[in-house]
C-alpha cells in the first residue's frame, strides 16, 4: 500500500459535535510502529474510538494479517471499523507523508532528539498545527519503543509522567492517555494556544527529511562533517530545527544554501 493511502481511505463516521477546532479529530493520525501483539492493536483501535478518533496507521506490524486477527478484533470490542480502516505501511517515513507536525511518544530520556513536552502541552500544540494540516502521534514497539532514528523524524517528544517506581504502560493505555488529552484540547477544555496567524505553511515531514539529506551532503562537501566520525552533528541540527518549527519557505532557503555549497564544491545537489 502506498504512502498516500492513509489520507484518502474512507474512515468511520465522526459525530459532527466532536469536529473540534480545525477538524482536529479527523486531522490526527495515531501511528503504531512495528506493533508485536494483535491484541494491543485492537485495544488501541478501541481507545481511539472511545475518544472520537479513527485514523490508525500501522508501520510494519509483526503480524501481517493483524486487521483480521481474531485477538485484535476481540480486543477492539466494537471498534472493528477503526481496525478495518487502519492503514498499513512499511516505513515511518511513509506513515508521516503529508503530516505537518508529529510527536514521538517515549518512555525514556533521549540525549538527542526534538524538544520534549508533557502530553497536555502536546495536545494543545496539536490544536494549532491542525489549522494547517494533519498531525501524527507516533508510538513504538511494545518491547523496544521507538528507535533514535524514528524519534528524530518527529517534530516533538512527549513523555507520560507515570509513577517512576513502576512506569510501564501498555501500548493501548498510552494511546488512550494521548487520545483523551487530545479530545479535551479539541473540544476546548484546555488553555487557549496561539492561532499561528501570520505564519507561513508548515513544511511536511518528507520535505524536511529531504532538506536534511541535502544539508548533510553539503556539510560533507565542505569537510565540516566527517561521515566516518559524524559526532552526532546531524542529530544536534535536527534538534535545533525541530525547535524552530520549520515553514516550507524556510526549508527551501536551507536547501538553496545547500545547493549553492554543492555547486561551489563538487557540482549540483539533488
C-alpha positions as CSV (number, residue, x, y, z in Angstrom):
1,X,0.0,0.0,0.0
2,X,1.5,3.3,-1.0
3,X,2.2,6.2,1.5
4,X,-0.7,8.4,0.3
5,X,-3.4,5.8,1.1
6,X,-3.9,6.8,4.7
7,X,-5.0,10.2,3.6
8,X,-7.7,9.0,1.2
9,X,-9.2,6.0,2.9
10,X,-12.8,6.2,4.0
11,X,-12.8,6.4,7.8
12,X,-15.6,5.7,10.2
13,X,-18.1,8.4,10.7
14,X,-17.3,11.0,13.4
15,X,-20.1,12.7,15.3
16,X,-20.2,16.3,14.0
17,X,-20.4,17.5,17.6
18,X,-16.8,16.3,18.0
19,X,-15.4,18.0,14.9
20,X,-13.1,20.1,17.1
21,X,-11.2,23.3,16.1
22,X,-9.7,23.0,12.6
23,X,-11.1,19.5,12.3
24,X,-8.7,18.1,14.8
25,X,-10.5,14.7,15.2
26,X,-10.2,14.0,11.5
27,X,-6.8,15.5,11.1
28,X,-5.0,13.4,13.7
29,X,-3.2,10.2,13.0
30,X,-2.2,7.6,15.6
31,X,0.9,5.7,14.3
32,X,2.0,2.4,15.8
33,X,5.5,1.4,14.8
34,X,6.1,-2.3,14.5
35,X,3.5,-3.4,17.0
36,X,4.1,-7.0,18.1
37,X,0.8,-8.1,19.5
38,X,-2.5,-8.0,17.5
39,X,-4.4,-7.6,20.8
40,X,-2.7,-4.3,21.5
41,X,-3.6,-3.1,18.0
42,X,-7.2,-3.9,18.6
43,X,-7.2,-2.3,22.0
44,X,-5.6,0.8,20.6
45,X,-8.4,1.0,18.0
46,X,-10.9,0.8,20.8
47,X,-9.1,3.6,22.7
48,X,-9.3,5.8,19.6
49,X,-13.0,5.2,19.0
50,X,-13.9,6.0,22.6
51,X,-12.3,9.4,22.2
52,X,-13.8,10.2,18.8
53,X,-10.7,9.4,16.6
54,X,-10.5,6.9,13.8
55,X,-7.2,7.3,11.8
56,X,-4.9,4.4,12.8
57,X,-1.7,3.7,10.9
58,X,0.4,0.6,11.4
59,X,4.1,0.6,10.4
60,X,5.4,-2.9,9.6
61,X,3.3,-4.8,12.1
62,X,4.9,-8.1,13.2
63,X,1.6,-9.9,12.3
64,X,0.8,-9.1,8.7
65,X,-2.9,-10.0,8.9
66,X,-3.4,-8.0,12.1
67,X,-6.6,-6.3,10.8
68,X,-8.3,-9.7,10.5
69,X,-6.7,-11.4,13.5
70,X,-9.2,-12.8,16.0
71,X,-7.5,-11.4,19.0
72,X,-7.3,-8.0,17.5
73,X,-11.0,-8.0,16.6
74,X,-11.9,-9.2,20.1
75,X,-9.8,-6.5,21.8
76,X,-11.3,-3.8,19.5
77,X,-14.6,-4.6,21.2
78,X,-16.9,-2.7,18.9
79,X,-14.2,-0.6,17.2
80,X,-13.9,-3.1,14.4
81,X,-14.5,-0.3,11.9
82,X,-11.4,1.6,13.1
83,X,-9.3,-1.6,13.0
84,X,-10.6,-2.5,9.5
85,X,-9.8,1.0,8.2
86,X,-6.3,1.0,9.6
87,X,-3.6,1.8,7.0
88,X,-0.5,-0.5,6.9
89,X,2.8,1.0,5.5
90,X,6.3,-0.4,5.5
91,X,8.2,2.7,7.0
92,X,7.6,5.6,9.3
93,X,8.6,7.9,6.5
94,X,5.6,6.7,4.5
95,X,3.3,7.0,7.6
96,X,4.3,10.6,8.0
97,X,4.0,11.6,4.4
98,X,2.0,14.8,4.2
99,X,2.0,15.3,8.0
100,X,2.6,18.9,9.2
101,X,3.7,18.1,12.8
102,X,4.4,14.9,14.6
103,X,5.0,13.8,18.2
104,X,7.0,10.7,19.3
105,X,5.9,9.1,22.5
106,X,8.9,7.9,24.5
107,X,9.3,6.4,28.0
108,X,12.9,7.3,28.4
109,X,15.1,10.4,28.2
110,X,16.9,10.9,24.9
111,X,20.3,12.7,24.7
112,X,19.3,13.9,21.3
113,X,16.1,14.5,19.5
114,X,13.3,17.1,19.2
115,X,12.0,19.2,22.2
116,X,10.1,17.3,24.9
117,X,6.7,18.3,26.3
118,X,4.0,16.9,28.5
119,X,1.0,15.2,26.8
120,X,-1.3,18.0,27.7
121,X,1.0,20.6,26.2
122,X,1.5,18.4,23.1
123,X,-2.3,18.2,22.7
124,X,-2.6,22.0,23.0
125,X,0.1,22.4,20.4
126,X,-1.8,20.0,18.1
127,X,-4.8,22.3,18.1
128,X,-2.6,25.0,16.5
129,X,-1.0,22.7,14.0
130,X,-4.2,21.1,12.7
131,X,-5.1,24.5,11.3
132,X,-2.5,23.7,8.6
133,X,-3.0,20.0,8.0
134,X,-2.5,16.6,9.5
135,X,-0.7,15.9,12.8
136,X,0.5,12.5,14.0
137,X,1.3,10.9,17.3
138,X,3.8,8.1,17.0
139,X,4.1,5.1,19.4
140,X,6.8,2.5,19.4
141,X,7.0,-1.3,19.7
142,X,5.8,-2.8,23.0
143,X,9.2,-4.1,23.9
144,X,11.8,-1.7,22.5
145,X,9.8,1.5,21.9
146,X,11.0,3.9,19.2
147,X,14.5,3.9,17.8
148,X,16.5,7.1,17.8
149,X,16.1,7.3,14.0
150,X,12.3,7.2,14.4
151,X,12.4,9.8,17.2
152,X,14.5,12.2,15.1
153,X,11.9,12.1,12.3
154,X,9.3,13.7,14.6
155,X,8.8,17.3,15.4
156,X,8.5,16.9,19.2
157,X,8.7,14.3,22.0
158,X,6.1,13.6,24.6
159,X,6.5,11.6,27.8
160,X,3.7,10.4,30.1
161,X,4.8,11.2,33.7
162,X,3.8,7.9,35.2
163,X,4.8,6.6,38.6
164,X,8.7,6.4,38.5
165,X,8.6,3.3,40.6
166,X,6.5,1.5,38.0
167,X,6.2,3.5,34.8
168,X,5.4,0.6,32.4
169,X,2.4,1.5,30.3
170,X,0.7,-0.9,27.9
171,X,0.7,0.4,24.3
172,X,-3.0,0.8,24.2
173,X,-3.0,2.6,27.6
174,X,-0.5,5.1,26.2
175,X,-2.7,5.6,23.2
176,X,-5.7,6.1,25.5
177,X,-3.9,8.8,27.5
178,X,-2.9,10.8,24.5
179,X,-6.3,10.4,22.8
180,X,-8.0,11.7,26.0
181,X,-5.7,14.7,26.2
182,X,-6.3,15.5,22.5
183,X,-10.1,15.2,23.0
184,X,-10.1,17.7,25.8
185,X,-7.9,20.1,23.7
186,X,-10.0,19.8,20.5
187,X,-13.2,20.3,22.5
188,X,-11.8,23.5,24.0
189,X,-11.4,22.2,27.5
190,X,-7.7,23.2,27.8
191,X,-6.0,26.5,27.8
192,X,-6.0,28.5,24.6
193,X,-3.0,28.4,22.4
194,X,-1.8,30.9,19.8
195,X,-3.6,30.6,16.5
196,X,-0.5,30.8,14.4
197,X,-1.7,33.7,12.3
198,X,1.0,35.3,10.2
199,X,3.0,32.1,10.0
200,X,3.7,30.5,6.6
201,X,2.6,26.9,5.8
202,X,4.5,24.3,7.9
203,X,6.8,22.1,5.9
204,X,5.6,18.5,5.7
205,X,7.7,15.7,7.1
206,X,9.0,14.4,3.8
207,X,10.2,17.9,2.7
208,X,12.1,18.3,6.0
209,X,13.8,14.9,5.5
210,X,14.9,15.8,2.0
211,X,16.3,19.1,3.5
212,X,18.4,17.1,6.0
213,X,19.8,14.8,3.3
214,X,20.7,17.9,1.2
215,X,22.2,19.7,4.1
216,X,24.3,16.7,5.2
217,X,25.7,16.3,1.7
218,X,26.7,20.0,1.7
219,X,28.4,19.7,5.0
220,X,30.3,16.7,3.9
221,X,31.4,18.6,0.7
222,X,32.6,21.4,2.9
223,X,34.5,18.9,5.0
224,X,32.7,20.3,8.0
225,X,31.1,16.9,8.6
226,X,33.2,13.7,8.5
227,X,30.8,10.9,7.6
228,X,33.2,8.3,9.3
229,X,33.1,10.3,12.5
230,X,29.9,12.4,12.5
231,X,29.9,13.1,16.3
232,X,26.1,13.5,16.4
233,X,26.2,16.7,14.3
234,X,23.1,15.9,12.3
235,X,21.2,14.8,15.4
236,X,22.1,18.2,17.0
237,X,21.0,20.0,13.9
238,X,17.7,18.1,13.8
239,X,17.1,19.2,17.4
240,X,17.8,22.8,16.5
241,X,15.5,22.8,13.5
242,X,12.8,21.0,15.5
243,X,12.7,23.8,18.0
244,X,12.3,26.3,15.2
245,X,9.2,24.7,13.7
246,X,10.2,25.0,10.0
247,X,7.9,26.6,7.5
248,X,8.0,25.4,3.9
249,X,9.8,28.6,2.7
250,X,12.4,28.2,5.4
251,X,13.1,24.6,4.2
252,X,13.5,26.0,0.7
253,X,16.0,28.6,2.0
254,X,18.1,25.9,3.7
255,X,18.0,23.7,0.6
256,X,19.0,26.7,-1.5
257,X,22.1,27.3,0.7
258,X,23.0,23.6,0.5
259,X,22.6,23.6,-3.3
260,X,25.0,26.5,-3.7
261,X,27.5,24.9,-1.4
262,X,27.5,21.8,-3.5
263,X,27.7,23.8,-6.7
264,X,30.8,25.6,-5.4
265,X,32.4,22.5,-4.1
266,X,31.5,19.4,-6.1
267,X,28.6,20.1,-8.5
268,X,24.8,20.2,-8.5
269,X,23.0,18.9,-5.5
270,X,20.0,16.6,-5.6
